[in-house]
Amino acid sequence: MVYKPSEVTPLHGQLLAEIYTSAGLPPGVFNIINGGGPVGSYLTTHPSIAKVSFTGQVSTGQKVAAAAAGAMKYVTMELGGKSPLLVLPDADLDVAVDGAMMANFFSSGQVCTNGTRVFVHESQVPAFEARLLEKMQYVRPGDPMDAKTNFGPLVSQAHYEKVLAYIRHGVDVDGAHLLYGGPDKPEPMAAPLATGYWIRPTVFSACTDAMRITTDEIFGPVLCILPYTSLASAIARANTTALGLAAGVFTQDLKAAHTVVAQLEAGITWVNTWGESPAEMSVGGWKM
């Protein structure tokens, strides 16, 4: 196996190789090659490579799949997401809010399965937002090596500028209500933490399906609350996306949960939780 990690997060590959070696994996079974796009392209088209597995954004995945298809290689893709999280009217709001926070702020929102579109019944929106604001104090930015920290910076300057642009677009162009966070950095931090690419965890409310912040994959800590009037309309809106990687349903009615899950176009769907999957389980999605 040859593994090329992202050029902006290369160290985990080296650490993984060291773990495999210490566990007794024979030399040559797991190999690391670092580099950018040209290295990935070379690997994808190399005649000695029989299968290509790619994790990343849709546009890059399309290029990888096209290149691999030319040599009839097997391909596995795990691409982008704009996953819906549906809060049914009977849901335990504490559990639902916890799930929404996990679905948006874990790893500072840099997770492809993030549940960034949070559908809440219009009758529950005020209570949901109030509980969410109460719990935002428990998001603790700081030194990633400190066990008390649960929120870190973004991975690079380029990505920081991209996420920041989406937040500003949500305020200035989409006209969504900024419930929490925004384009400012978190509270001042001591050096050298202050030089990191920090984005405040951000919550938009009164969002609509046509807004750019609800249609594009931001890959950052940006949660969008979308009110709905009927469950049928929420399911239809949840499926109105080219990306169908994951979804979540929060309800106290297990039968209702399964009924909704059966109608969602998503590769993996959680009930009353988010992101809890065994490492051995495959991850994939519908559509793009």
C-alpha positions in Angstrom: 0.0 0.0 0.0 1.2 3.5 -0.9 -0.3 6.4 1.1 -0.1 10.0 0.2 -1.5 12.3 2.9 -2.6 15.8 2.3 0.3 18.1 1.7 -1.0 20.4 4.5 -1.4 17.5 7.1 1.6 15.3 6.4 2.8 14.4 10.0 0.0 12.0 10.7 1.1 9.7 7.9 4.6 9.5 9.4 3.2 8.7 12.9 0.9 6.0 11.4 3.9 4.4 9.7 5.8 4.4 13.0 2.8 2.8 14.8 2.6 0.0 12.1 6.4 -0.6 12.3 6.3 -0.8 16.1 3.4 -3.3 15.8 5.5 -5.6 13.7 4.2 -4.8 10.2 6.9 -6.0 7.7 8.9 -3.4 5.7 7.3 -2.4 2.4 3.7 -3.2 3.3 2.8 0.3 4.2 4.6 3.2 2.4 4.4 6.9 2.7 4.9 9.4 -0.1 4.5 13.1 0.6 3.7 15.8 -1.9 1.0 17.9 -3.6 -1.3 17.3 -6.5 1.3 16.2 -9.1 2.4 13.4 -6.8 -1.2 12.2 -6.4 -1.7 12.4 -10.1 1.5 10.3 -10.7 0.3 7.7 -8.3 -3.2 7.6 -9.8 -1.9 6.9 -13.3 1.0 4.7 -12.4 0.7 1.2 -14.0 1.8 -0.6 -10.9 -1.2 0.8 -8.9 -4.2 -1.5 -9.2 -6.7 0.4 -7.0 -7.1 4.0 -6.0 -8.9 5.2 -2.8 -9.4 8.9 -2.5 -10.7 11.1 0.3 -11.3 14.8 -0.4 -13.4 17.3 -2.2 -15.6 16.5 -5.1 -13.8 18.4 -7.8 -10.5 16.6 -7.0 -12.3 13.3 -6.8 -13.7 13.7 -10.2 -10.2 14.2 -11.6 -8.9 11.2 -9.7 -11.8 9.0 -10.9 -11.3 10.1 -14.5 -7.6 9.4 -14.4 -8.0 6.0 -12.9 -10.8 5.0 -15.3 -8.4 5.4 -18.2 -6.5 2.3 -17.0 -9.6 0.5 -15.7 -8.4 0.7 -12.1 -10.8 0.0 -9.2 -11.7 3.3 -7.4 -13.2 4.1 -4.0 -14.3 7.6 -3.3 -15.2 9.4 0.0 -15.9 12.9 -1.1 -17.7 16.0 0.2 -20.8 16.5 2.3 -23.5 19.0 3.1 -25.2 16.7 5.5 -28.7 17.3 7.0 -29.5 16.8 10.7 -33.2 16.6 11.3 -34.6 17.4 14.7 -38.1 16.0 15.0 -40.7 17.9 17.1 -40.6 15.2 19.9 -36.8 15.2 20.2 -34.9 15.7 23.4 -33.5 19.2 22.8 -30.5 18.7 25.0 -29.5 15.6 23.0 -30.3 17.3 19.7 -28.2 20.4 20.6 -25.3 18.2 21.7 -25.5 16.3 18.4 -25.7 19.5 16.4 -22.6 20.8 18.1 -20.7 17.6 17.6 -21.8 17.6 13.9 -20.4 21.1 13.3 -17.6 21.9 15.7 -15.7 18.7 16.2 -12.2 19.2 14.6 -13.2 22.8 14.0 -15.7 21.7 11.4 -13.1 20.1 9.2 -15.0 16.9 8.8 -16.6 15.7 5.5 -19.6 14.2 7.3 -20.5 17.4 9.2 -24.2 17.9 9.7 -24.1 21.5 8.7 -27.8 21.9 7.7 -29.8 21.6 11.0 -33.5 21.3 10.3 -35.6 22.2 13.3 -39.4 22.3 13.4 -40.6 26.0 13.5 -42.3 25.4 16.9 -39.0 24.3 18.5 -36.6 26.8 16.9 -36.7 29.4 19.8 -36.1 26.7 22.5 -33.4 25.0 20.3 -31.5 28.2 19.7 -31.7 29.2 23.4 -30.3 25.9 24.5 -27.6 26.0 21.8 -26.5 29.5 23.0 -26.3 28.2 26.6 -24.0 25.4 25.5 -21.7 27.4 23.3 -19.7 28.4 26.4 -18.4 24.8 26.5 -16.6 25.2 23.2 -13.0 25.8 24.4 -10.4 27.1 21.9 -6.8 26.7 23.0 -3.7 24.7 22.8 -4.5 21.5 20.9 -2.1 19.6 23.2 -4.1 20.7 26.3 -6.6 18.0 27.3 -9.1 20.8 28.3 -9.1 22.2 24.7 -11.9 20.9 22.4 -11.6 23.5 19.6 -8.5 24.2 17.5 -7.5 26.4 14.5 -8.1 25.7 10.9 -5.4 23.8 8.9 -4.0 26.5 6.7 -4.2 30.2 5.7 -5.9 29.4 2.4 -8.6 27.4 4.2 -9.0 30.1 6.8 -9.6 32.7 4.2 -12.1 30.4 2.4 -14.2 29.8 5.6 -14.0 33.4 6.5 -15.3 34.4 3.1 -18.3 32.1 3.6 -19.1 33.6 7.0 -19.0 37.1 5.5 -21.1 36.0 2.6 -23.7 34.6 5.0 -24.0 37.9 6.7 -23.6 40.4 3.9 -25.1 38.6 0.9 -27.3 35.7 2.1 -28.8 37.8 4.9 -28.9 35.0 7.4 -29.2 35.9 11.1 -25.9 35.6 12.8 -26.8 34.0 16.1 -23.3 33.3 17.4 -19.7 33.8 16.3 -18.9 35.6 13.1 -15.7 36.7 11.3 -13.8 37.8 14.3 -11.2 35.5 16.0 -11.9 34.0 19.4 -10.8 35.8 22.5 -7.2 36.9 22.5 -4.7 34.1 23.1 -1.1 34.1 24.2 1.6 33.7 21.7 2.3 31.5 19.8 -1.3 30.4 19.7 -2.4 33.8 18.4 -0.7 33.2 15.1 -3.0 30.2 14.3 -5.8 30.3 11.8 -8.6 30.7 14.2 -12.3 31.0 13.3 -15.0 31.4 15.9 -17.6 28.6 16.0 -20.4 30.3 14.1 -24.2 29.7 14.1 -26.6 31.2 11.5 -30.3 31.0 12.0 -33.4 31.8 9.8 -31.5 30.1 6.9 -33.1 29.1 3.6 -32.2 26.4 1.1 -31.1 29.0 -1.5 -28.4 30.5 0.6 -24.8 29.8 -0.4 -23.9 28.9 3.2 -26.5 26.2 3.1 -25.6 24.8 -0.4 -21.8 24.9 -0.5 -19.5 22.6 1.6 -17.7 25.1 3.8 -15.6 22.6 5.8 -15.5 24.8 8.8 -17.3 25.5 12.1 -20.4 27.0 10.5 -23.8 25.7 11.7 -27.0 26.7 9.7 -30.4 26.3 11.3 -33.3 25.8 8.8 -36.9 25.9 10.2 -39.4 23.5 8.7 -43.2 23.2 8.9 -43.8 19.5 8.0 -41.6 16.4 8.2 -42.3 15.6 4.6 -41.0 19.0 3.5 -37.9 18.6 5.7 -37.0 15.3 4.2 -37.5 16.6 0.7 -35.3 19.6 1.5 -32.7 17.5 3.2 -32.3 15.5 -0.1 -32.1 18.6 -2.2 -28.3 18.5 -2.5 -25.7 17.0 -4.9 -23.9 15.7 -1.8 -25.3 12.7 0.1 -22.6 11.5 2.4 -24.3 11.5 5.9 -27.4 12.4 7.8 -28.8 12.4 11.3 -32.2 12.1 12.9 -33.1 13.1 16.5 -36.4 11.8 17.9 -37.7 9.8 20.8 -39.7 7.6 18.5 -37.5 4.9 17.1 -40.1 3.8 14.5 -40.3 7.4 13.2 -36.5 7.5 13.1 -36.4 4.5 10.8 -39.1 5.8 8.6 -37.2 9.0 8.1 -33.8 7.2 7.6 -35.4 5.1 4.8 -36.2 8.3 2.9 -32.9 10.1 3.3 -30.4 9.9 0.5 -27.3 9.5 2.6 -24.6 6.8 2.9 -24.5 6.8 6.7 -27.3 8.0 9.0 -27.1 8.4 12.8 -30.0 8.4 15.2 -29.8 10.6 18.3 -26.0 11.0 17.9 -23.5 12.1 15.4 -20.2 10.6 14.2 -20.3 7.4 16.3 -19.1 4.7 13.9 -16.7 1.8 14.5 -13.4 2.2 12.7 -14.0 -1.1 10.8 -17.2 0.2 9.2 -16.9 1.5 5.6 -17.9 5.1 4.9 -19.6 6.1 1.6 -22.4 8.2 0.3 -25.0 8.7 -2.4 -24.7 11.1 -5.3 -21.5 13.1 -5.4 
